[in-house]
Amino acid sequence: MHTKFPATVMVLGVMSNEGHVMPPHFFSHELRVNAAPYTEGLKTVVKPWIDRARGERPYVFQQDSAPSHKAMTTQDCMSENLHDHITPNLWPPSSPDLNPLDFYVWSVVERDTNKHPHNTLESLKATITRVMTQMNKDHLLRACRRFRQRIEDVIAAEGDFIE
């Protein structure tokens, strides 16, 4: 079954370089995700998950270049609430090749979620949650270990996309 305007969801996902994946956080479907709901999600969902996943180990938090991530209020929130984070001026410019969530996690979620049609938003969310929470830890670790090589490949490609 195909629809002209299929339902969509805005999902906040976080992973660690140790293969941990935060259960997905779904923003309200009528909500425009700007800095306000995003920083609320950082404080109430992401930070508690990071604290549980990392134990006492230090960590560095990196995002992509979504407008809500780069907003000054978001950066202030991160400075106040997170141990350490990479500021937007140090992020690679809009490169999905350098973000394990983009080059691995989201592609797995999309592939596995789209194997079957979803007649309800709840079905779609349940499948996304199942896929993310049951992701193969060895594959996640391999994606994180490939990060340095991917950086070197992008540099060699002079900032172009890589395969």
Disulfide bonds with the S-S distance in Angstrom:
none
